[in-house]
Each structure stands twice: as structure tokens, then as C-alpha cells.
Amino acid sequence: MIMEIEIIQMASEVFGGIPRQHLSCTPIEKGASGRGIFRVSSPDGQSVIAISHDGDKEENQDFVQIARWLGENGVPVPKILAVQENQCLIEDLGALDLMGLHQQETWPVSRAVYHSALDGLKTLQSLSPQPPFDLPRQFDYATYRWEQDYFFEHLWRTHLGRSEQPDRAALDQIAMDLAASQPCLVHRDFQSQNLMVTSAGTKFIDFQGVRPGHAEYDLASLMFDPYTRLTEEQRSELLDYWISIGGTFDQTRFEKCALQRLMQALGAFANIYHNFNNDWYLQHISPASENLEMVLEKLGLASLELHAVS
């Protein structure tokens, strides 16, 4: 309650002094970042998004400076409007994300939004992987190994009830291969729920986890996004567009990044379901598992027998 009062006071000032009692504050239930997210609205149609966190996660504390730096360098992110300790107000980008659009519209409409998202991603990845402020996170061997462990702990053991792991030598080699360099800045969670559809083009949210890594990791996150379930033909069209605008692309590295991303996503889906009692993510385990099996086959690795897993 105290938090909402503070947020409304901040919004009142941003709105030019509209009395607090005339403002409404509505929680937005989206994602699993551990932050409180609210939409504050006024009777005259103004609205802002309020973000609040408890300070426990370092990346949430970094959100404001990252947002400002990205915006100053042309990356399509929301504007920061006000900041107060562990709370901030940002530009309201509306409620339509790429996931919702793709489910509602024809492919030509979705494709244009994907192109806009890829244009923005190219801008992000053209920036220095070492911003002018401390950014300790990076995709090193420990990070890639953690993604694999996360999959085996939550999806493999907890969700599927499997006790013995397969030989992980090939997976460990992939982690070492990818960790050999971190050539560019990556969003780290570049999927359809974090891409907002606006009149000014596609804009990015949930970018507080940015870090040095491989361009193909973000690309694979979008191409194998279980929320949108792109067809092989659609994926091919988008990859052709990415290459046409000069995006970094290596087929084998793309597949290795896809494997990592899908293992991380599947671990998250199972963890959120079993430990946070949120069953919305269950419906996405099957398509993510199918994608992972496809990537394993492309890499010449043994099947994990995840077909039709739910």
C-alpha cells in the first residue's frame, strides 16, 4: 500500500500536478522478473508504467542507467520519466506485445513488426559490449553451464522425474566454445513478450540483463521463441532479413546458442510452475521441447526424448 502511494505521488508530479486521488494504479501481471509493475492512469488519458523492485537483484538496480544509455544510443527502449530509490516511472508503450500480435494477425503484419525488432537489435548489437558503467554480467563458461544445469535441475529432474543425466560432454564443449568470446552486447531475453508494438515501431522492455555475448543468442531467442511458434519458412524469411541488414550470423553458432536458450527457457518454465505455482508456462514446454529436439538434431547430438513433453 505504501509503495502504491509513493508511485501515485511520483505520477502526479509527472502528470503536472493532477491530484493523487484522481489517479488509478493497476498491477500488470506479466513475466517473471520479480519486479512489481503497475500502470498509473489519469482521467484525461495520460498513463505511465511504474516499476518497483526490492533491490535484491543487481540487474534490476541497473535498469535506469541501462535504459538511459540505450536510449541515448538509438536503441528502441521506453523513456525514463522519474526515479525514486527502488522505483521508477517509464513511458507507457501500451499493452500489445509481439506475442499477442502474432497470435491475432496475418504473417505479413507480424513480419513487419519482426523486421522492426531486428532493426532495433542490430542497433543494440552495434554498441560497445563494455558500456561506460560497470556491467559485470557476461556470457562466460559459468553462465552457459548454469543454463544447462538449470534445465537438468528443473525440467529434467523435477518436471520429468528423470534421475540419470545423459553424457554431457558434448554440451560442455558447446559451453566452452561459446564462452571463448563475447563480441557484442546482447539483450539476454529477446523474446516476443519483451517486444512491444507501438506506432513508433517495436520497442524493447526487460533489458536489464544486458551483457556481452554472441549476437546469435538474441537471434535464436526470437527465432525459437515458444510463445510464437514460428514455422520453418517464417524463420527462414526472418533470418534472410537479418543477414540482409548486416546482422552477425554463423549457422553453427546460431544452433549452439539456440540450444542454450531453449535449455534455459525450459528450466525456467518448469521452475516457475513447480516453485511459484504459475501454470501459464506449462503450455509452452511442449513447443520449446520440440524446438530443442530439432536443434539437437541439427547439431548432430543425441535426442533427449522430449517430444510431446508437457
Phi, psi and chi 1 to 4 in degrees:
 res  aa     phi    psi   chi1   chi2   chi3   chi4
   1 MET       -  -45.4 -175.9   62.4  179.7      -
   2 ILE   -61.1  -40.9  -66.2  175.9      -      -
   3 MET   -60.8  -43.6  177.3  179.3   64.5      -
   4 GLU   -65.1  -37.9  -70.8 -169.6   21.1      -
   5 ILE   -62.3  -43.5  -68.5  173.7      -      -
   6 GLU   -63.6  -41.3  -67.0  174.3  -14.0      -
   7 ILE   -64.1  -44.1  -73.1  171.7      -      -
   8 ILE   -64.5  -36.5  -70.6  175.0      -      -
   9 GLN   -63.7  -43.6  177.3   59.8   41.7      -
  10 MET   -60.4  -44.7  -69.5  171.2   65.2      -
  11 ALA   -65.3  -38.4      -      -      -      -
  12 SER   -57.0  -41.8  173.0      -      -      -
  13 GLU   -68.9  -40.7  -64.7  170.6    3.5      -
  14 VAL   -64.8  -35.6  167.9      -      -      -
  15 PHE   -79.4    3.7  -68.5  156.8      -      -
  16 GLY    89.3   24.4      -      -      -      -
  17 GLY    94.0   15.4      -      -      -      -
  18 ILE   -59.1  130.1  -65.8  177.6      -      -
  19 PRO   -53.8  140.3  -26.9   36.0      -      -
  20 ARG   -57.7  -36.2  -71.1  176.9  -64.9  173.2
  21 GLN   -67.5  -12.6   61.5  -91.5   27.7      -
  22 HIS   -93.5   -0.5  -66.5  165.1      -      -
  23 LEU  -102.5  147.7  -56.3 -178.8      -      -
  24 SER  -114.9  146.2   61.7      -      -      -
  25 CYS  -126.8  113.7 -173.8      -      -      -
  26 THR  -118.7  125.2  -52.9      -      -      -
  27 PRO   -63.6  145.4  -18.7   31.3      -      -
  28 ILE  -110.9  113.6  -63.6  176.3      -      -
  29 GLU   -91.2   93.8  -56.4  -65.7  -22.8      -
  30 LYS  -151.3  134.8  179.5  178.6  179.4  179.7
  31 GLY    75.7 -173.9      -      -      -      -
  32 ALA  -141.7   43.2      -      -      -      -
  33 SER   -83.3   -8.7   66.4      -      -      -
  34 GLY    81.5    9.2      -      -      -      -
  35 ARG  -103.2  155.7  -62.5  174.9  -61.8  166.3
  36 GLY   -88.9  128.2      -      -      -      -
  37 ILE  -126.4  129.8  -56.8  177.8      -      -
  38 PHE  -134.5  151.3  -53.3   83.8      -      -
  39 ARG  -107.0  123.8  174.2  171.8  -78.7  108.9
  40 VAL  -106.2  125.0 -175.7      -      -      -
  41 SER  -124.6  151.1  -55.1      -      -      -
  42 SER  -114.8  161.3   68.1      -      -      -
  43 PRO   -61.7  -25.0  -22.9   34.0      -      -
  44 ASP   -89.7   10.5   62.6   -1.4      -      -
  45 GLY    96.0   -1.8      -      -      -      -
  46 GLN   -74.6  149.4  -62.8 -176.4   76.3      -
  47 SER  -154.9  150.9   64.3      -      -      -
  48 VAL  -138.5  163.6  -65.4      -      -      -
  49 ILE  -106.4  129.3  -61.2  -60.8      -      -
  50 ALA  -104.4  134.8      -      -      -      -
  51 ILE  -122.8  129.8  -60.5  176.4      -      -
  52 SER  -131.5  140.7  177.0      -      -      -
  53 HIS  -142.8  163.4   65.5   89.8      -      -
  54 ASP   -91.2    0.7   56.9   14.9      -      -
  55 GLY    85.9   -0.9      -      -      -      -
  56 ASP   -72.1  -38.1  -74.0  -12.2      -      -
  57 LYS   -94.0  121.7  -66.3 -178.1   70.4  173.2
  58 GLU   -57.6  -38.3 -175.0  175.9  -73.5      -
  59 GLU   -66.9  -30.4   63.7 -177.1   37.3      -
  60 ASN   -68.8  -35.2  -75.0  -23.1      -      -
  61 GLN   -65.9  -28.8  -66.9  177.9  -45.4      -
  62 ASP   -81.7   -8.4  -66.5  -19.2      -      -
  63 PHE   -53.2  -47.3  175.6   81.6      -      -
  64 VAL   -64.6  -49.4  170.4      -      -      -
  65 GLN   -67.8  -33.7   68.0  174.6  -15.1      -
  66 ILE   -66.2  -44.8  -69.2  171.5      -      -
  67 ALA   -60.2  -44.3      -      -      -      -
  68 ARG   -65.1  -43.5  -74.1  174.1  170.4  160.5
  69 TRP   -66.2  -43.7 -178.2   70.4      -      -
  70 LEU   -62.1  -45.2  -68.6  177.7      -      -
  71 GLY   -61.4  -41.4      -      -      -      -
  72 GLU   -63.5  -23.4  -70.7  167.4   -1.3      -
  73 ASN  -105.9   20.3  -74.9  -82.0      -      -
  74 GLY    85.5    5.2      -      -      -      -
  75 VAL   -79.2  134.5  179.7      -      -      -
  76 PRO   -75.3   87.8   27.9  -34.7      -      -
  77 VAL  -126.6  159.1  -61.9      -      -      -
  78 PRO   -67.7  151.0   23.9  -33.9      -      -
  79 LYS   -75.9  143.3  -63.1  175.4 -177.0  176.8
  80 ILE   -83.8  125.0  -59.2  -65.5      -      -
  81 LEU  -103.6  -32.0  -56.0  175.5      -      -
  82 ALA  -162.1  149.6      -      -      -      -
  83 VAL  -136.9  137.0  179.4      -      -      -
  84 GLN  -150.7  104.5  179.5  178.2  -62.6      -
  85 GLU    51.1 -116.3  -64.5 -175.9   -6.0      -
  86 ASN   -95.3   25.0  -68.9  -20.1      -      -
  87 GLN  -133.2  148.3  -61.3  167.1   -5.0      -
  88 CYS  -149.1  157.7   67.7      -      -      -
  89 LEU  -111.3  135.2  -61.5 -176.8      -      -
  90 ILE  -128.6  164.6   66.4  172.3      -      -
  91 GLU   -54.8  136.5  173.8 -172.5    8.5      -
  92 ASP   -84.3  116.0 -171.7   -9.6      -      -
  93 LEU   -92.0    5.0  -58.2  177.2      -      -
  94 GLY    91.9 -171.9      -      -      -      -
  95 ALA  -110.7   -3.8      -      -      -      -
  96 LEU   -93.8  116.2 -178.3   61.1      -      -
  97 ASP  -105.6  174.6   57.3   27.5      -      -
  98 LEU   -64.5  -33.9  178.4   53.7      -      -
  99 MET   -58.6  -50.3 -179.8 -176.8   71.9      -
 100 GLY   -63.4  -41.6      -      -      -      -
 101 LEU   -63.0  -45.6 -179.4   90.5      -      -
 102 HIS   -63.2  -32.5 -172.4   71.4      -      -
 103 GLN   -74.7  -23.4  -67.8  170.7  -13.1      -
 104 GLN  -102.8  -29.0  -59.9  166.6   15.4      -
 105 GLU  -109.2  169.7  -65.5  -72.2   -6.6      -
 106 THR   -73.8  164.4   62.0      -      -      -
 107 TRP   -60.7  -42.2  172.3 -121.3      -      -
 108 PRO   -56.7  -36.5  -29.1   37.3      -      -
 109 VAL   -68.8  -47.6  174.2      -      -      -
 110 SER   -63.2  -40.3  -67.1      -      -      -
 111 ARG   -58.3  -40.9  179.9  173.5   54.2 -152.1
 112 ALA   -62.0  -37.7      -      -      -      -
 113 VAL   -71.5  -39.5  176.4      -      -      -
 114 TYR   -59.0  -43.4  -87.7   98.3      -      -
 115 HIS   -59.5  -43.2  -75.2 -175.0      -      -
 116 SER   -61.4  -41.1  175.2      -      -      -
 117 ALA   -64.2  -41.3      -      -      -      -
 118 LEU   -68.6  -35.1  -68.9  172.3      -      -
 119 ASP   -59.3  -45.9  -68.6  -19.7      -      -
 120 GLY   -65.0  -37.6      -      -      -      -
 121 LEU   -64.1  -39.1 -178.8   62.0      -      -
 122 LYS   -61.0  -40.5 -179.7   67.4  164.7   53.7
 123 THR   -62.9  -45.9  -59.5      -      -      -
 124 LEU   -57.5  -46.4  169.8   67.2      -      -
 125 GLN   -77.9   -8.3  -65.7 -176.2  -11.8      -
 126 SER   -83.8  -10.9   69.8      -      -      -
 127 LEU   -77.1  161.5  -57.8 -178.6      -      -
 128 SER   -62.9  136.3  167.7      -      -      -
 129 PRO   -71.1   -3.6   25.2  -33.2      -      -
 130 GLN  -122.5   88.9  -61.0  -63.0  -27.1      -
 131 PRO   -62.3  167.4  -19.0   31.7      -      -
 132 PRO   -78.4   36.3   29.7  -36.9      -      -
 133 PHE  -154.8  166.0   48.8   82.9      -      -
 134 ASP   -67.7  125.5 -172.2   27.8      -      -
 135 LEU  -135.5   81.5 -167.4   64.4      -      -
 136 PRO   -69.9  -20.0   26.5  -34.8      -      -
 137 ARG   -76.2  140.9  -62.0  172.2  -61.2  -80.2
 138 GLN  -155.9  162.4   65.5  177.3    0.2      -
 139 PHE   -85.3   87.2  -90.5  117.0      -      -
 140 ASP  -103.4 -175.1   54.7   14.8      -      -
 141 TYR   -58.2  -42.0  171.3   75.2      -      -
 142 ALA   -61.7  -36.7      -      -      -      -
 143 THR   -67.2  -47.9  -53.4      -      -      -
 144 TYR   -64.2  -39.4  -69.9  118.3      -      -
 145 ARG   -65.4  -38.8  180.0   71.2 -173.8 -161.2
 146 TRP   -60.7  -42.3  175.5   87.0      -      -
 147 GLU   -58.6  -41.1  -69.7 -177.0  -29.5      -
 148 GLN   -67.4  -45.2  -63.8  176.3   10.3      -
 149 ASP   -60.7  -38.5  -69.3  -17.5      -      -
 150 TYR   -60.1  -42.6 -165.4   52.4      -      -
 151 PHE   -61.5  -49.4  166.6   85.9      -      -
 152 PHE   -70.0  -32.4  -77.2  108.1      -      -
 153 GLU   -70.5  -49.1  176.8 -178.0   -4.8      -
 154 HIS   -95.3  -42.9  -65.0  -70.1      -      -
 155 LEU   -84.1  -49.7 -168.1  -74.1      -      -
 156 TRP   -69.5  -55.4 -172.6  -94.6      -      -
 157 ARG   -83.1  -53.4  -74.1 -163.2  -67.9  -90.5
 158 THR   -72.9  -50.6  -59.9      -      -      -
 159 HIS   -78.0  -42.5 -169.1   68.7      -      -
 160 LEU   -94.1  -14.5  -61.1 -179.0      -      -
 161 GLY    70.5   26.0      -      -      -      -
 162 ARG   -92.6  133.8  -62.4  178.6 -179.3  176.3
 163 SER   -95.0  -39.4   55.6      -      -      -
 164 GLU   -97.9  130.9  -65.6 -173.4    7.8      -
 165 GLN   -85.4  151.6  -66.4 -176.1   19.8      -
 166 PRO   -71.7  170.8   27.7  -34.7      -      -
 167 ASP   -61.4  122.9 -177.1   -2.7      -      -
 168 ARG  -103.0   15.7  -68.5 -179.3   55.4  177.8
 169 ALA   -60.5  -44.1      -      -      -      -
 170 ALA   -67.0  -38.5      -      -      -      -
 171 LEU   -65.9  -38.6  -64.8  177.5      -      -
 172 ASP   -65.4  -36.2 -164.4   58.9      -      -
 173 GLN   -66.2  -37.7 -175.7   61.3   52.7      -
 174 ILE   -62.3  -43.1  -73.5  173.1      -      -
 175 ALA   -59.8  -41.5      -      -      -      -
 176 MET   -68.3  -40.6  -73.1 -170.4  -75.1      -
 177 ASP   -60.5  -47.4  -68.2  -15.1      -      -
 178 LEU   -69.8  -31.1  -67.4  176.2      -      -
 179 ALA   -77.5   -7.4      -      -      -      -
 180 ALA   -64.6  -22.7      -      -      -      -
 181 SER  -153.4  157.0   64.0      -      -      -
 182 GLN  -133.3   79.4  -61.6   88.4   30.9      -
 183 PRO   -77.4  -16.6   27.9  -35.1      -      -
 184 CYS  -149.1  174.4   71.0      -      -      -
 185 LEU   -87.4  134.2 -160.1   65.5      -      -
 186 VAL  -124.5  152.3  -62.0      -      -      -
 187 HIS   -68.1  -41.7 -178.7  -71.8      -      -
 188 ARG    89.8  -22.4  165.6   45.3 -178.4   79.0
 189 ASP  -140.5   53.7 -164.4   15.1      -      -
 190 PHE   -85.3   80.0 -159.2   70.0      -      -
 191 GLN  -132.8  170.0   43.3   89.9   -2.3      -
 192 SER   -61.3  -27.9   57.2      -      -      -
 193 GLN   -71.8  -18.8  -73.1 -168.0  101.8      -
 194 ASN  -101.9   14.3  -70.6  -24.4      -      -
 195 LEU  -121.6  107.4  -60.1  171.8      -      -
 196 MET   -92.9  135.7  -55.1  -55.4  -64.4      -
 197 VAL   -92.5  116.1 -177.2      -      -      -
 198 THR  -129.9  168.3   78.7      -      -      -
 199 SER   -65.9  -19.6   58.9      -      -      -
 200 ALA   -96.1   11.3      -      -      -      -
 201 GLY   106.8 -178.0      -      -      -      -
 202 THR   -77.3  130.8  -49.4      -      -      -
 203 LYS  -121.2  150.7  -65.8 -161.3  174.7 -174.6
 204 PHE   -96.8  141.6  -54.5  166.5      -      -
 205 ILE  -127.9  176.2   59.9  172.2      -      -
 206 ASP    52.0   44.5  -97.6    7.6      -      -
 207 PHE   -99.4   10.6   43.6   78.6      -      -
 208 GLN   -67.9  -11.2   64.0  -86.0    6.1      -
 209 GLY   -94.7   16.5      -      -      -      -
 210 VAL   -55.8  147.1  -65.7      -      -      -
 211 ARG  -165.8  161.7   64.0 -163.8   65.9 -164.7
 212 PRO   -65.3  138.9  -21.7   34.0      -      -
 213 GLY  -173.3 -152.2      -      -      -      -
 214 HIS  -105.6  138.9  -73.0  -73.0      -      -
 215 ALA   -55.3  -35.6      -      -      -      -
 216 GLU   -67.6  -18.6  -70.9   87.6   -8.9      -
 217 TYR   -67.0  -49.1 -170.4   95.3      -      -
 218 ASP   -62.8  -41.7  -80.0  -14.4      -      -
 219 LEU   -61.9  -44.9 -171.1   62.1      -      -
 220 ALA   -65.5  -35.8      -      -      -      -
 221 SER   -58.0  -39.1  -62.2      -      -      -
 222 LEU   -80.8  -41.7 -172.6   61.5      -      -
 223 MET   -69.6  -32.3  -64.2  -61.2  102.2      -
 224 PHE  -110.1   26.6  -67.4   99.8      -      -
 225 ASP   -62.4  116.2 -177.6   -3.7      -      -
 226 PRO   -68.7  -15.6   23.8  -32.8      -      -
 227 TYR   -73.9  -26.7  -57.1  138.7      -      -
 228 THR  -109.5  -24.0   52.0      -      -      -
 229 ARG    54.1   59.5  -50.8 -171.6 -169.9 -167.9
 230 LEU   -61.4  146.2  -67.4  172.5      -      -
 231 THR   -79.0  166.0   66.2      -      -      -
 232 GLU   -61.2  -37.6 -168.7   65.6   33.5      -
 233 GLU   -66.5  -43.9 -178.7  179.7   -0.1      -
 234 GLN   -64.1  -42.1  -69.0  167.9  -15.6      -
 235 ARG   -61.2  -41.9 -167.3  177.7  -65.9  121.9
 236 SER   -63.9  -41.6  178.4      -      -      -
 237 GLU   -59.4  -44.9  -79.6 -171.4   50.3      -
 238 LEU   -70.0  -36.8  -65.6  175.8      -      -
 239 LEU   -65.7  -37.8  -71.8  175.3      -      -
 240 ASP   -61.7  -40.7  -74.8  -14.8      -      -
 241 TYR   -64.9  -44.3  179.1   77.0      -      -
 242 TRP   -57.6  -44.1  175.0 -110.6      -      -
 243 ILE   -67.2  -36.2  -66.5  169.6      -      -
 244 SER   -66.4  -25.8   76.6      -      -      -
 245 ILE   -95.7    9.0   62.7  173.4      -      -
 246 GLY    87.0   19.2      -      -      -      -
 247 GLY   -70.4  143.4      -      -      -      -
 248 THR   -65.7  131.3  -60.7      -      -      -
 249 PHE  -154.6  122.1 -176.2   75.7      -      -
 250 ASP  -128.0  123.2  175.9   88.6      -      -
 251 GLN   -58.7  -47.7 -177.4   67.8   42.0      -
 252 THR   -67.2  -42.6  -59.7      -      -      -
 253 ARG   -64.7  -36.7 -170.3  163.9   57.2 -124.5
 254 PHE   -58.6  -44.6  173.3   68.6      -      -
 255 GLU   -68.5  -37.4  -69.3  163.7   -2.0      -
 256 LYS   -66.1  -41.0  -69.9  177.9  179.2  178.9
 257 CYS   -65.6  -37.7  -74.4      -      -      -
 258 ALA   -62.3  -41.2      -      -      -      -
 259 LEU   -60.4  -46.9  178.2  142.3      -      -
 260 GLN   -61.0  -47.9  -72.8  -71.9  150.4      -
 261 ARG   -62.2  -43.3  171.3   61.6 -178.3 -176.6
 262 LEU   -68.9  -35.9  -72.2  163.5      -      -
 263 MET   -64.9  -42.0  -66.1 -174.0   85.5      -
 264 GLN   -62.7  -44.8 -175.3  -83.9  -28.5      -
 265 ALA   -63.6  -43.6      -      -      -      -
 266 LEU   -65.5  -38.4  -77.9  163.6      -      -
 267 GLY   -62.1  -40.3      -      -      -      -
 268 ALA   -66.7  -44.1      -      -      -      -
 269 PHE   -58.5  -46.4  -65.3  163.8      -      -
 270 ALA   -68.1  -40.6      -      -      -      -
 271 ASN   -62.4  -45.8 -179.6   34.7      -      -
 272 ILE   -64.4  -37.6  -66.7  167.7      -      -
 273 TYR   -69.0  -51.1  170.3   61.2      -      -
 274 HIS   -78.7  -32.6  -70.1  -78.1      -      -
 275 ASN  -105.7  -15.2  -65.3  -43.9      -      -
 276 PHE  -124.7    8.4  -63.1   92.5      -      -
 277 ASN    55.1   39.1  -59.5  -47.2      -      -
 278 ASN  -116.1  107.8 -173.4  -23.1      -      -
 279 ASP   -91.5    3.3   62.5    1.8      -      -
 280 TRP   -61.3  -33.9 -176.3   82.9      -      -
 281 TYR   -76.7  -13.6  -67.4   90.6      -      -
 282 LEU   -58.3  -39.0  -82.3  179.8      -      -
 283 GLN   -64.2  -16.5   63.4 -171.8  -57.0      -
 284 HIS   -99.7   -3.2  -57.5  -64.9      -      -
 285 ILE   -67.9  -41.6  -72.2 -180.0      -      -
 286 SER   -63.2  -51.8 -179.7      -      -      -
 287 PRO   -63.7  -35.6   17.5  -30.3      -      -
 288 ALA   -66.4  -38.0      -      -      -      -
 289 SER   -65.7  -41.2  -62.3      -      -      -
 290 GLU   -62.6  -41.8  -68.2  171.4    7.6      -
 291 ASN   -63.7  -41.4  -78.1  -18.6      -      -
 292 LEU   -63.1  -42.5  179.0   55.8      -      -
 293 GLU   -61.9  -39.8  -73.1  -69.4   -5.3      -
 294 MET   -63.0  -42.9  177.1  174.0   60.0      -
 295 VAL   -67.3  -41.0  169.8      -      -      -
 296 LEU   -56.8  -43.0  -73.6  167.0      -      -
 297 GLU   -64.1  -42.8 -176.5  177.5   -4.2      -
 298 LYS   -62.1  -33.6  -71.6  178.9 -179.9  -67.8
 299 LEU   -84.4   -3.1  -72.3  167.7      -      -
 300 GLY    73.8   25.5      -      -      -      -
 301 LEU  -100.7  158.1  -58.9  179.3      -      -
 302 ALA   -67.0  145.7      -      -      -      -
 303 SER   -64.6  146.2  167.5      -      -      -
 304 LEU   -96.5    4.1  -68.8  174.3      -      -
 305 GLU    55.0   55.3  -60.5 -177.8    0.0      -
 306 LEU  -104.2    3.1  -61.7  174.2      -      -
 307 HIS   -57.5  135.0  -63.2  -69.8      -      -
 308 ALA    65.1   19.7      -      -      -      -
 309 VAL   -72.4  139.6  166.9      -      -      -
 310 SER  -142.2      -   62.8      -      -      -
